[in-house]
Amino acid sequence: MQRIDKRSQLPALLVVAAFAMAQGVCAQTPSQPAPSTPKPEGVVVLSKQPPPTAEEIGDAYMAQQRYQAAIEAYKKGPRKSATLQNKLGIAYQMMLDTGDAMRCYEESYKLDPHNASVINNLGTIFDSQKEYKAAEKMYRKALKFQPKSAVIYKNLGNVLIAQHKYKKGWTAYETALALDPQIFERSRGPKVENPSSVRDRGAMNYYLAKSYVHAGMNARAIESLRIAINEGFTTPKKVAEDSEFASLRGNPAFEQMIAAQSSP
C-alpha cells in the first residue's frame, strides 16, 4: 500500500491543537465545501497544515503558564502588531516585570489607541504601583470603548475602594456582577486583586458582600463578610444590624458566622 507519511509535521500540529483547546477556538465550517480531488484507492493522505505563527506558539505557552517561553515566542512576531505587543505586555506582567509590561502596553496603545484591553492593562500597571487616580482614569477610558466589560468594572471597583470612594466602588462591583456573575471567581489576564492595606481588603470584601446579596448570591456574601470582619473593616454587630444584609437574617450559615466572629 502506498502511504504519504508526513510525520515531521506533527510537532507543529500539536502546538496548534494545544493552542486551539486552550483558547476554546472553534473552526468555522465553510457554507459550500470545496470540491475534493479523487484519491487513488488505498492511499492515505495527511492534509498539509501551515506551521504555527509566533503568536500562536506564544499563546500555547501562555495557556501552560510558561510565560518566559511565551515572551521569547512573541518576540519573533511582527513588532508593529498592537495585538502582539499587548500579549507580550501581559506575559511580562505575569512575570512581575512591570517596566517591560508598561513599555509593551504603551507601544500597543500607540498602534491602536482605541483598544479597551490595552487601556485596561495600562490601568492595572498604575493600580499595582498605587497610582490610583491614573488607574481610575485608564479604566474609565477603557469603558468608553468597551462599556459592557465586567473585568474593567471589577478593576474600577477595586481602585475606587482603594481611594475610599466606597459608594462608587460598590456601584462598579454591582455592574460587574450584573454583566458576569462569575467575574470575581475568574482569573484572566493581568489584574489587581488585593488592595495594599488590610483595611482596604476588608472594605473591598464588605462592599462586594453587599453586591452579592443584591445578586442573590448569599453564600458568597457570607464569605466576603467573614473576610471583611477578619480584616477589621467592620464588626459582627454592625453587619447584623445593617439593613443591606436583612435578607441574610435567619440564614443558618450567616447566623453561625456572626456567632463565631462575635466570640472572644
C-alpha positions in Angstrom: 0.0 0.0 0.0 1.3 3.4 -0.9 1.4 5.9 2.1 2.3 9.5 2.2 4.0 9.9 5.6 4.4 13.5 6.9 5.1 12.8 10.5 7.7 15.6 10.5 4.7 18.0 10.6 3.3 16.5 13.9 5.1 18.7 16.5 3.8 21.9 14.8 0.3 20.4 14.5 0.3 19.5 18.2 1.2 23.1 19.1 -1.7 24.4 17.1 -4.0 21.9 18.6 -2.9 22.8 22.1 -3.5 26.5 21.3 -6.9 25.8 20.0 -8.0 23.8 23.0 -6.6 26.3 25.5 -8.4 29.2 23.8 -11.6 27.4 23.1 -11.3 28.0 19.3 -13.8 26.5 17.0 -13.1 26.2 13.3 -15.8 27.6 11.1 -17.5 25.2 8.7 -17.5 26.5 5.1 -21.0 27.0 3.8 -20.0 25.3 0.5 -17.1 22.8 0.8 -14.5 23.0 -1.9 -14.6 20.1 -4.4 -12.2 17.3 -3.5 -9.8 15.6 -5.9 -10.3 11.8 -6.2 -7.6 9.9 -4.4 -6.2 6.6 -5.6 -7.6 3.6 -3.8 -5.5 2.5 -0.7 -3.6 5.8 -0.4 -3.7 7.6 2.9 -3.1 11.4 2.7 -2.2 13.6 5.6 -3.6 17.1 5.0 -1.0 19.9 5.0 -1.1 22.4 7.8 0.7 25.7 7.8 3.4 26.0 10.5 2.2 27.9 13.7 2.9 31.6 13.8 5.0 33.1 16.6 1.8 34.4 18.1 0.1 31.0 18.1 3.2 29.4 19.8 3.2 32.2 22.4 -0.5 31.7 23.1 0.1 28.0 23.6 2.8 28.7 26.1 0.6 31.3 27.9 -2.1 28.7 28.3 0.5 26.5 30.0 1.6 29.4 32.2 5.1 29.2 30.6 5.5 33.0 30.5 9.2 33.3 29.7 8.8 30.9 26.8 5.8 32.9 25.6 7.9 36.1 25.7 10.6 34.5 23.5 7.9 33.3 21.1 6.1 36.6 20.9 9.4 38.5 20.3 9.7 36.6 17.0 6.5 38.1 15.7 5.9 41.4 13.9 6.9 44.3 16.2 4.2 46.6 14.7 1.3 44.4 15.8 -0.8 46.0 18.5 -2.2 42.7 19.5 1.2 41.0 19.8 2.6 43.9 21.8 -0.4 43.7 24.2 0.1 39.9 24.6 3.8 40.4 25.2 3.0 43.0 27.9 0.7 40.5 29.6 3.4 37.9 29.6 5.9 40.4 31.2 3.3 41.4 33.8 2.7 37.8 34.7 6.4 37.6 35.4 6.0 40.7 37.6 8.2 42.8 35.2 6.0 45.9 35.2 8.6 48.0 33.5 8.7 45.9 30.3 5.0 45.3 30.6 4.3 49.1 30.6 6.7 49.6 27.6 4.8 46.9 25.6 1.4 48.3 26.5 2.4 51.8 25.6 3.7 50.5 22.2 0.4 48.7 21.7 -1.5 51.8 22.6 0.4 53.9 20.0 -0.5 51.3 17.4 -4.2 51.0 18.4 -5.4 53.8 20.8 -9.0 52.6 20.8 -8.2 49.1 22.2 -10.0 48.8 25.5 -8.0 45.7 26.6 -4.7 47.6 26.2 -6.0 50.7 28.1 -7.3 48.4 30.9 -3.9 46.7 31.1 -2.2 50.1 31.4 -4.6 50.8 34.3 -3.5 47.6 36.1 0.1 48.8 36.0 -0.8 52.1 37.6 -3.0 50.2 40.0 -0.2 47.9 41.1 2.0 50.9 41.6 -0.7 52.5 43.8 -1.2 55.3 41.3 -4.9 55.0 41.8 -6.1 58.2 40.1 -4.1 57.3 37.0 -5.5 53.8 37.1 -9.1 55.1 37.5 -8.6 57.3 34.5 -7.4 54.4 32.4 -10.3 52.2 33.5 -12.9 54.8 32.7 -11.3 55.5 29.3 -11.4 51.8 28.6 -15.1 51.6 29.4 -15.8 54.2 26.7 -14.6 51.7 24.1 -15.9 48.6 25.8 -18.9 49.7 28.0 -20.0 46.2 28.9 -16.8 44.7 30.2 -17.2 43.0 33.6 -13.5 42.8 34.2 -12.9 46.5 33.6 -15.8 47.4 36.0 -14.3 44.9 38.5 -10.9 46.7 38.3 -12.6 50.1 38.5 -14.4 49.0 41.7 -11.1 47.9 43.3 -9.3 51.1 42.6 -12.3 53.2 43.8 -12.4 51.2 47.0 -8.6 51.8 47.4 -9.3 55.6 47.2 -12.1 55.2 49.8 -14.8 56.0 47.3 -16.9 53.3 48.7 -20.3 54.0 47.2 -18.8 54.4 43.7 -16.8 51.3 44.1 -19.9 49.4 45.2 -21.8 50.6 42.1 -18.9 49.4 39.9 -19.0 46.0 41.6 -22.7 45.6 41.1 -22.3 46.5 37.4 -19.6 43.9 37.1 -21.7 41.2 38.7 -24.7 42.1 36.5 -22.6 41.7 33.4 -20.9 38.5 34.6 -22.0 36.8 37.9 -18.7 34.8 37.9 -16.3 37.7 37.3 -14.9 37.7 40.8 -14.2 33.9 40.6 -12.3 34.1 37.3 -8.6 34.5 36.7 -8.0 36.2 33.3 -5.1 38.3 32.4 -3.4 41.0 34.5 -5.4 42.3 37.4 -5.0 43.7 40.9 -7.0 41.5 43.3 -5.8 42.7 46.7 -5.5 46.4 47.8 -2.3 47.1 49.7 -3.7 47.8 53.1 -5.6 45.3 55.3 -8.4 47.8 55.8 -8.8 48.2 52.0 -9.1 44.5 51.6 -11.8 44.5 54.3 -13.6 47.3 52.5 -13.4 45.5 49.2 -15.0 42.4 50.6 -17.6 44.4 52.6 -19.0 46.1 49.5 -18.6 43.0 47.5 -20.8 41.3 50.0 -23.4 43.9 49.5 -23.2 43.4 45.8 -23.5 39.6 46.2 -26.6 40.0 48.4 -28.3 42.1 45.8 -27.4 39.5 43.2 -28.9 36.7 45.4 -25.5 35.1 45.9 -25.8 34.6 49.6 -23.1 32.0 50.2 -20.5 34.3 48.6 -21.9 37.3 50.5 -21.4 35.5 53.8 -17.8 34.5 52.9 -17.0 38.1 51.9 -18.4 39.4 55.2 -16.3 37.0 57.1 -13.2 38.4 55.5 -14.3 42.0 56.0 -14.8 41.3 59.7 -11.4 39.5 60.0 -9.7 42.4 58.3 -11.2 44.8 60.8 -13.2 46.9 58.4 -16.5 46.2 60.2 -17.8 44.2 63.2 -20.3 41.4 63.6 -22.7 43.8 65.4 -22.7 46.3 62.6 -23.1 43.6 60.0 -26.1 42.1 61.9 -27.7 45.5 62.2 -27.0 46.6 58.6 -30.3 46.7 56.6 -28.4 45.7 53.5 -28.0 42.3 55.0 -31.6 41.9 56.3 -32.3 39.1 53.8 -29.5 37.0 55.4 -31.0 37.1 58.9 -32.2 33.6 59.8 -29.8 32.0 57.3 -28.1 29.3 59.4 -24.7 30.0 57.7 -25.0 33.7 58.3 -26.1 33.3 62.0 -23.3 30.8 62.6 -20.7 33.2 61.0 -21.9 36.1 63.1 -21.8 34.0 66.3 -18.3 32.7 65.6 -17.0 36.2 64.8 -18.6 37.6 67.9 -16.9 35.0 70.2 -13.9 36.4 72.2 
